Structure formats: structure tokens, C-alpha cells
């Protein structure tokens, strides 16, 4: 493992080294270091392409050199100089404040660190970043801003879990949609322990107006594979729903069911036009950055 | 299936533990915070049947594993693929009766049986206990080497032995050994006469019999040899019979001489008149030419030779006594004058005397005074008139009817020769024989019986006149009751064995021995093989098995017998049961961990995608 790439370090170990702000900086710096070594050479390329001149086009963008050499009238097209507007939606419901092992971060801690790093990365690109926290209701709303002070505001909203008894992701999506008037990027970090129909519908609506959506399904490894436990009363910390079972008895069936559920989420969200990825809390923070950056690269 | 430690089967009750856990399982454990309860609930709902089947499979595997362990702990025996044999109490019964001394196909049958027995003993291990029981029910035990050495020393008996008793003794030995596996193994020529009797209740002891097929031999045998009368006074006859195919050459030897030779066929009587010059006890033989079975080619007999007894018959004894004595005198078996007094009790003067009760009850007192004067330790009581039948070891008295008899009371220890109606009727002692009825048809049918005169002659000649003592014919090694006062038993080779106690053992070889009281011979013991030991016909295997109980198996195949002798068709199954338990536990582990389901899933063919 490269010591200069904090984005690839174990998240729990990295989080233990400093405050969220510091960790986020390390992650972004590491991420950008890796990015500059990439043959793609960055993402801020001004010139895009040529196209044939059409009457009414602004003559300032006419490529005079081509006209002089080959007597062809072509217009130079440039990347839009205006930065992307990104909204980060963080699920802070009580189910997120859970870890299957003391050696791992809770889902919420992992997601908050990812939000911090992602917002810093976007702001460094001069993109506007907005932030929404939600549980059974929208708790925090920060409209998109491209100023450096925006990161401080995002950080100030992190660090506290929700208290709701449900997860109102659809309501959060609708609220975020109202803050971004032109096509932008929505990054959702949630454990998706909720009804998929309403979420799918909201995502589909977002996509319909041209937004790109990245859904990062945050899961603790203990949620994918049930631990070896005897008779236990499993209680949902969010809804209070309880079920008595023997871990060894249901382990296989549980694993199969979780895989089916992940497949359903993947199918539904892909059908709605969203990018879906399951991220594990034992995965490096760079994972979330790469997923979001991959989508960001495809944006105009 | 049987078990060496059946009490450990109680461990199988532990199989109820997983069953109870399955049935009574309370699915409430420690509270556990777990956000994905919705997936758990969905998993239970969608995989209910699969999980139930899995739980049932786990329960069945655990129950079966416990049962398999309990069965293994109980050390089961049964048919199967186990190896070796468990520690076994093994009693080998070797039939060395006289018939096994015959030569068949140039081999002595006993040697053939011995070879099979040695091969069986070779399989004995250090954990086994082994014994050798011969046909005479004698036991040799110890280490395998000791038993093998004893087996090699075994010689054919001179008689039939006691095979059923030997088997019963072998069964008792293995039962008392305290080992779980028990076996009585028998090697025998299956001679029908040797297995006429059942071995009795052998319980649950398995019996395996090797009875090889033995070729027929033409056996000539002397089946009977006896003097008539038993005491020659001094004339008489030697009678006998022989058996076997064709004409059989025979000869009669009496004392140092061969007194007659001849040829006879089976069923023909040998009847040789003799009048030997010797006096006293003499041994004799009837012999035939040697053949494949030598043990029955000669048969011994003994007789006492003496002068004819002298008799005095009193008129009070009645006409029947007078008539019988006259017949004896005429046949030169008795002479008149002195000697033994044949009389009524009321006319008794001296001993030796044959005494009858008085015909007139009024003379009862006179009779008792005469008995007292003569030293006869019996007294006559009141006459009883009731019909009864005589019971006696003497066949000449057996079944005689008695209509009136006197009650007789002994004053000292005395010998009862016959009873009537349960009470003493004929008693004898030193120099006297007393009959408790008058010799008259109003009292008894004895004087009318055909055997009356022979009985009277034998009584006078053998008991009262000479007091020669008894003669008995027994099988080799039989138990003998010594005559009163006997001090020793003079064997055929001249050695004298002292008599200790009332019982002695007859010599193991045929011949004549004599009871001795000091220097005087007071009786004879004739040892001969049992007559039917010369019948060499073999018993059918099924019949032989029936004689040995429900757990007996008979075979002529020595290899099959040796296999069954040590395993009784059963092998230790502890190993297979342990392997089974291990396999069940491994399967339980795989099912519990889900590895088995994963294996099954991997083995299933991949689903075929349909083209859009």
C-alpha cells in the first residue's frame, strides 16, 4: 500500500489518525496524486470539438486557422466553464450508526468521512457542492456553493446521528431537486434499509430532468454475512422491529436474501438511470471518490 | 446383532437431547442490535421450507450420531465387514469317543478331528480364554500353548464317553468366563449313538460343530458276553452276540484258556457250555478278528466258579420251595444236605438261610424269636393284605404281585433288595435273605413266576452259599459303588487301587477288575465299551443341531466351521459404527456451516439464459 495514498488506506485506521477535516484532506490529496499520474491528464480541458458553421453562430468562435488552410468553416466548441452543481445526500438514520465490529467504522462514520472528502474534492474542482442530511425527515440543507467556505459548513453539519424511526430518502431527493435547477450530480450515501419503490420513483424523477445520480449503498460486512451467533433477539435500532432467531440456522438464507436484495436495488436503480454501487465500510474512502469521479467525468 | 457391553446402550438415551433441543428450543437469546432485521425476516419467510428441512436434517444427523456412538460404545457384534474377533471364551469339545479310533481312508478319524481343532486353536489371541473338553467331560485349560499340548496328547477313549455332558460343561465354562463373546466349538464324527441325548439347555451360548464326512467301514464287534448263570457252580454257559457284515470268527477265552472258537453271523447267539476247573473269580473274553475299529473287537466278562451249594429245605417253607430246590438239585446246581437253610421264619435255626414269612400269622411271635436267635436284624410285624407290585433292581423280581405281606422292621442297617407297595419286601444281610411274605400263592405270585427257580438258584449260589460278592458291568471310567467292606480294586494288570470312600472310578480300559477285602476277592467289575458304540452310523446334521439347541450350527466344511467358531458369524462392529458416527458428525458440521448446501449448489448445472 502506498503511504502517500491515504485514500487507499483502511478507513478505520485512517480515521483514528485525526479529525474528520484532516482525514478528508489526506484522502483528497492522495486521490489527486493518483489522478495526476493518470494518462487522462485531468478533467479541466477547455477545447471540446469542431462542428460545421451554421448561420447565426458567433464568429468569435470560428476557427480562422482551418479556414485559412483548408477553406472550411468550422466552429470551435469549448467545455462549459460553469462548474458542476453537486448535491451530497447523507442518510443519518439510526440504522447507519451501526457497526458489526469494533474494528470497523460505523456506516455513518464511514459515510461522513466520504462526504467530507467528496465535497472537498468537488470544491477543489470549483464545483458547487450542496449537502443534505436526513433520517425520517430532512435535518440539514446546505444549498450548493462553490466557495471554499462551503466545505467548512459541510463539516459543521457532520458528526451527529439522526434520531428518526424511518428513512425518508425520497423526501430528501425531492428537497435536493429543488435546490439544483439545471442538470447536476446527486450522490446519495445510505444503507437503503427502506422501501425501494418510493426511492426508485424519486430517482427516476431526478433523472428525467437530466441529473446524474450516484447511489452508494453503504453496508457493513456484518450485514452481508451474518456473524456466527447462537440464539439471539435481533432488534432493528431504527424501527425497533425484533426477530428471534439462531444465527447458524438462518445464516445461509440471510446471505442469499441480502444478495437478492442488492440485486433488486441494482436492477431498480439501473432501470431508473442511476449508478448504483455497494460500498463496504471496510473499503478505503477512495472507493466513494472513484465512483463519484467516474460519473463526474462523463458530465458535460 | 449382539453386544459385548449392552449396558452402554443406555447412552443412546442421550439421543433425546438433540431431539428435545429441537422440539423445545426457545429462540430467544441475548438481545442483539442489528439494523437489517428486514432482511432476516425476509430470509425466514422466503427460506422457511429450506430452513425447516435443514433443521430436521441437522437434528436427524445429531440423533443418529449419538446413537451410532452409543452402539459403538456397546461393542456390537454382527454380520458385516468387521475384522478379527472380540475377546472370546472358547471351549473346544473334542469327540475322542471309541468310534473316533477307527481307521478310515488310511487315517485315524481322531487325527483328522485333531487337525481341524488345532487349526481352530491357532486363531486364538491373547485376549481369549480357551479350554479343551474331551468326550469324557474332562477339561484342560490355561494358555493356548497349554491347550494345544493337551490336544496333542488326547487318545481315543475305550467307550462312548459323555458327549452331551461334555458340551454342557463347555457351555458352563464359557458362561463363567466373564467375557462377552462365548463360543462352544465341537469336532465330532457325529456318531448317532454318541449324540442320542440332548446337551440340555445351553442358553445363549452359540455352538458350532464340525462333523466331517467319514467313509463307511465294515465293523465287526462283540456286542454281548456274559456267563449264565453269573456264578458257575461249577458248570454253566458263556453267551454272547456279535455284529458286522458276513461271517465273523469268534473265540471264547476263560481264564488262561481259549475254551471255544466258531463263526457266527450278526444276530446269531454264541452259546458255549463251560465247566472250568478253577474256583473263585475268573475273567473271560469273547473276541473277534481285528478290524478298522479295534476297541470293540473283544468284550470281557467275569464269573465266580465254585462248587454247587448245599441246601436244606424245611417243610415249613412250603411245597413251592421244595419243588424249586429239587429242580436245582436235578440240574446239578445244588446238592442236598447242610449248607443253606431254606425255611419259614418260625422254623429258622441258623444262618445262612433263605427265610420266608410264616404262612400262619399266629406264629409271628415264634418267628421273631427265631430271627433273634439266628442274629437276623429284622422283625416281622402285623400282616397287611393289599395288592401291590414288586419293584427291584433284579429283573426276575420286578413286577411280581404281592397280596399279603408282613411289615418288617430293621434293627440295624440292612440292604433292601425289593419293595412292595413302597415298603421293604425282600431284604438281605450277612448270611440271610428275608422275604416278607410266605412262599404261597395266597401271599404272592412269586412261586408261580417263571423266574422263581433261577432267582432262587442265583440267590443260593451267589449270595447265601458262597457269598462271592456282586459283579457289575460298567462303561470305562464310570463311577462305581464299592461293596461294603471292600478295601481295594484289583486291576487287570495286578495293581490294587485302594478304595477311599464309597465311590471309585472304573478303569478307563476294558477288562475285569476285582473288589478286594484284604486278600479275598469279594466282587468283580467288568469294563466294556457301550454296546451301541459299535454302531458307526452318523447323525444327520440337522438332527445333530437339534440335539445342541437353537444356536447350534453344524457343517462338514472345516474352513466354514473355523470361521464361525470364532465369530459365530459375527464380527466386532465398533469400528464401522465409529466411522459412521464420524461421518455423521462431519455431515452435521457441513450442514451447520452451509458447506454442504454450497457443494450441492456448485454441483448443479448453470441455468441456461434464454435468448431475448
Contacts between the chains, C-beta under 8 A, distances in Angstrom:
chain1	res1	chain2	res2	distance
A	94	B	35	7.8
A	95	B	35	3.6
A	96	B	35	7.9
A	98	B	33	6.6
A	98	B	34	7.8
A	98	B	35	5.0
A	191	B	35	6.7
A	193	B	35	5.9
A	193	B	36	6.4
A	193	B	38	6.3
A	223	B	35	7.1
A	223	B	36	4.8
A	223	B	39	7.7
A	226	B	40	7.9
A	229	B	29	7.7
A	229	B	32	6.7
A	230	B	29	5.7
A	231	B	25	7.6
A	231	B	26	7.1
A	231	B	27	5.6
A	231	B	28	6.6
A	231	B	29	3.2
A	231	B	30	7.9
A	232	B	29	4.2
A	232	B	30	5.6
A	232	B	31	7.4
A	232	B	32	4.3
A	233	B	28	5.7
A	233	B	29	6.2
A	233	B	30	7.1
A	233	B	31	4.8
A	233	B	32	6.4
A	234	B	32	5.3
A	234	B	34	4.2
A	234	B	37	5.3
A	234	B	40	5.6
A	235	B	31	5.8
A	235	B	32	6.8
A	235	B	33	5.8
A	235	B	34	6.7
A	235	B	37	7.0
A	236	B	34	6.9
A	236	B	35	5.7
A	236	B	36	7.9
A	236	B	37	4.1
A	236	B	38	7.3
A	237	B	33	5.0
A	237	B	35	6.0
A	238	B	35	6.2
A	239	B	37	7.7
A	241	B	37	4.9
A	241	B	38	7.2
A	241	B	41	7.5
A	242	B	31	7.9
A	242	B	37	7.0
A	243	B	37	5.4
A	243	B	40	5.3
A	243	B	41	5.5
A	243	B	44	7.3
A	244	B	27	4.2
A	244	B	28	4.9
A	244	B	29	7.2
A	245	B	27	6.1
A	245	B	40	6.2
A	245	B	44	6.8
A	246	B	25	7.7
A	246	B	27	6.3
A	246	B	29	7.6
A	248	B	592	5.9
A	249	B	51	6.1
A	249	B	54	7.3
A	249	B	55	6.4
A	250	B	40	6.4
A	250	B	43	5.6
A	250	B	44	6.3
A	250	B	47	7.8
A	250	B	51	6.6
A	251	B	594	6.4
A	252	B	47	7.9
A	252	B	54	7.9
A	252	B	594	4.1
A	252	B	597	5.9
A	253	B	43	4.2
A	253	B	44	7.1
A	253	B	46	7.3
A	253	B	47	3.5
A	253	B	50	6.6
A	253	B	51	5.7
A	254	B	39	6.2
A	254	B	40	5.9
A	254	B	43	4.4
A	256	B	43	7.2
A	256	B	47	7.0
A	257	B	39	5.2
A	257	B	42	5.2
A	257	B	43	3.9
A	257	B	46	6.2
A	257	B	47	7.3
A	258	B	36	7.2
A	258	B	39	5.3
A	261	B	39	6.1
A	261	B	42	7.5
